[in-house]
Amino acid sequence: DDEASAELASRCFRDFDLGRKGFLDKDDLQCAFLALLGFRPTAAELRQFVRAARAEHTAEKDGRKAPLRMDEAEFVAFSIQRLRLLDQDEVVREMFQAFDQRCKGFLTREDFHAAFAEVCPVVARDMVDDAFSEASADGRTVTFRDFWKSVTKG
């Protein structure tokens, strides 16, 4: 439902608002949308998302476009619309498969680091370690069930 989606999007916004700036910039948005929606949008897609959220951050300033950004209200409103279109279980399966590059059926800490380095290199190693530790039931691996529980907070 929309209330649960809003809470999930708001939590995601706070998780990726590094430095508590009050907005997500291009890199933050790519990581946040990957975590929330299961894909990493291109810069062109981000521009469309920002426009769709009716953000005013694409206005010209000194002949240059302002950086792509969304504040929490814009991010949450846009995310609710996108989440309505997704099958959450399928998104989680695809995310797990993207992390499990060697098709082992489980993830290691190294898998987490490799996946984050590829799609979201701005996330600090200690944050990746924290995410792995939170998801892992045994401290060594993350099964699909562990991953699903961690991602959906279920």
C-alpha positions as CSV (number, residue, x, y, z in Angstrom):
1,D,0.0,0.0,0.0
2,D,1.1,3.6,-0.4
3,E,1.7,4.2,3.3
4,A,4.1,1.3,3.4
5,S,5.8,2.4,0.2
6,A,6.1,6.0,1.6
7,E,7.8,4.6,4.7
8,L,10.1,2.4,2.7
9,A,11.1,5.3,0.4
10,S,11.6,7.7,3.3
11,R,13.9,5.2,5.0
12,C,15.8,4.6,1.8
13,F,16.2,8.4,1.4
14,R,17.6,8.7,4.9
15,D,20.0,5.8,4.3
16,F,21.4,7.4,1.1
17,D,21.4,11.0,2.2
18,L,25.1,10.8,3.1
19,G,26.0,13.8,5.2
20,R,22.4,14.6,5.9
21,K,22.3,17.2,3.1
22,G,18.5,17.1,2.9
23,F,18.6,16.0,-0.8
24,L,20.0,13.1,-2.9
25,D,22.4,14.1,-5.7
26,K,23.0,12.1,-8.8
27,D,25.2,9.4,-7.2
28,D,22.9,9.1,-4.2
29,L,19.8,8.8,-6.4
30,Q,21.4,6.1,-8.5
31,C,22.2,4.1,-5.4
32,A,18.9,4.8,-3.7
33,F,16.9,3.7,-6.8
34,L,19.0,0.6,-7.1
35,A,18.2,-0.3,-3.5
36,L,14.6,0.6,-3.7
37,L,13.6,-0.3,-7.2
38,G,16.2,-2.9,-8.2
39,F,17.8,-0.9,-11.0
40,R,20.4,1.8,-11.4
41,P,19.1,4.6,-13.6
42,T,21.2,6.4,-16.1
43,A,21.8,10.2,-15.9
44,A,19.1,10.6,-18.7
45,E,16.6,8.6,-16.7
46,L,17.4,10.6,-13.6
47,R,16.7,13.8,-15.4
48,Q,13.3,12.3,-16.5
49,F,12.6,11.2,-12.9
50,V,13.5,14.6,-11.5
51,R,11.2,16.3,-14.1
52,A,8.5,13.8,-13.3
53,A,8.7,14.6,-9.6
54,R,8.3,18.2,-10.7
55,A,11.6,19.2,-9.1
56,E,12.9,22.6,-10.0
57,H,16.5,21.5,-9.8
58,T,17.0,21.3,-13.6
59,A,16.6,25.1,-14.1
60,E,19.4,26.9,-15.8
61,K,21.9,28.6,-13.6
62,D,24.7,30.7,-15.2
63,G,24.1,28.9,-18.5
64,R,24.6,25.5,-16.9
65,K,22.1,23.0,-15.7
66,A,21.9,22.7,-11.9
67,P,22.9,19.3,-10.4
68,L,20.3,16.6,-10.5
69,R,18.8,16.3,-7.0
70,M,15.6,15.4,-5.2
71,D,14.6,16.3,-1.7
72,E,12.8,13.8,0.5
73,A,9.3,14.8,-0.5
74,E,10.1,14.6,-4.2
75,F,11.9,11.2,-3.8
76,V,9.0,9.7,-1.7
77,A,6.3,10.9,-4.0
78,F,8.1,9.6,-7.1
79,S,9.0,6.3,-5.5
80,I,5.4,5.6,-4.5
81,Q,4.4,5.9,-8.1
82,R,7.2,3.6,-9.3
83,L,6.7,1.0,-6.5
84,R,3.1,0.6,-7.6
85,L,4.4,-0.8,-10.9
86,L,6.8,-3.3,-9.4
87,D,6.5,-6.9,-8.3
88,Q,8.7,-6.7,-5.1
89,D,9.6,-10.4,-5.1
90,E,10.8,-10.3,-8.6
91,V,12.9,-7.2,-7.9
92,V,14.5,-8.9,-4.9
93,R,15.2,-12.1,-7.0
94,E,16.9,-10.0,-9.7
95,M,18.9,-8.1,-7.1
96,F,20.1,-11.3,-5.5
97,Q,21.1,-12.7,-8.9
98,A,23.0,-9.6,-9.6
99,F,25.0,-10.0,-6.4
100,D,25.5,-13.7,-6.9
101,Q,27.7,-13.4,-10.0
102,R,29.0,-17.0,-9.7
103,C,25.6,-18.5,-9.2
104,K,26.5,-20.1,-5.9
105,G,23.1,-19.6,-4.4
106,F,24.5,-17.6,-1.5
107,L,26.4,-14.4,-1.1
108,T,29.7,-13.7,0.7
109,R,31.1,-10.5,2.0
110,E,33.2,-10.3,-1.1
111,D,30.1,-10.6,-3.3
112,F,28.6,-7.6,-1.4
113,H,31.8,-5.6,-1.9
114,A,32.0,-6.5,-5.6
115,A,28.3,-5.6,-6.3
116,F,28.5,-2.3,-4.5
117,A,31.8,-1.4,-6.1
118,E,30.3,-2.0,-9.6
119,V,26.9,-0.3,-9.2
120,C,27.3,2.1,-6.3
121,P,31.0,2.9,-5.7
122,V,30.3,5.9,-3.5
123,V,29.1,3.7,-0.7
124,A,31.8,3.3,1.9
125,R,33.3,-0.2,2.6
126,D,32.2,0.0,6.2
127,M,28.6,0.6,5.1
128,V,28.8,-2.4,2.8
129,D,30.2,-4.5,5.7
130,D,27.3,-3.3,7.9
131,A,24.8,-4.2,5.3
132,F,26.3,-7.7,5.0
133,S,26.4,-8.2,8.7
134,E,22.8,-7.1,9.0
135,A,21.7,-9.5,6.3
136,S,23.7,-12.5,7.3
137,A,22.2,-15.0,9.7
138,D,25.5,-16.8,10.3
139,G,28.0,-14.0,9.8
140,R,29.6,-15.8,6.8
141,T,27.0,-16.0,4.1
142,V,23.7,-14.5,3.0
143,T,21.2,-16.9,1.6
144,F,18.3,-15.7,-0.6
145,R,16.0,-15.9,2.4
146,D,18.4,-13.7,4.5
147,F,18.7,-11.3,1.5
148,W,14.9,-11.1,1.0
149,K,14.3,-10.5,4.8
150,S,17.0,-7.7,4.8
151,V,15.8,-6.0,1.6
152,T,12.1,-6.2,2.5
153,K,12.6,-5.8,6.2
154,G,10.3,-8.8,6.5
